[in-house]
Amino acid sequence: MSCAGPRAYPSGLPATKLTLEVGAILMRTESELILKSRRVIPGVLLGRGSSFHVPDWPTAARQLCADRRSGGR
């Protein structure tokens, strides 16, 4: 998601195995971590009583964009 707003279609380039392997080398990590780190759902943490400063992704994205525009974090 960009600061321009949500999109109804996925963005990004399709990644082949070779692309992921090269990216993993450049990032000094494992390609499996790249694949499994794409989407995080905090269900386990919420189920165990954790809380978040911002309750949902749209609100968090707006806050991140506002912070970036104002020169914050």
C-alpha positions, 0 to 999 in steps of 0.5 A, a space after each residue: 500500500 502506498 501513501 496514495 491510498 488503497 488499491 483494489 489490485 495487487 502491486 509488485 512484480 512477480 518473483 521467480 525462484 531465481 529472483 528470490 534467491 538473488 534478493 535473499 543473498 542481497 538481503 543476507 537472509 533466506 528466501 524462505 523468510 522472504 516468502 513467509 514474511 509477506 503478510 502478518 496476521 496478529 491473531 495469536 498475539 491478540 488471542 494471548 491478550 496483546 494489544 496494538 497502538 493502532 487497531 487495524 491496517 487501514 488506520 496504521 497505513 494512514 498514520 504511517 503516511 501522515 508521519 512520513 509527510 510531516 517528516 516524523 518517524 
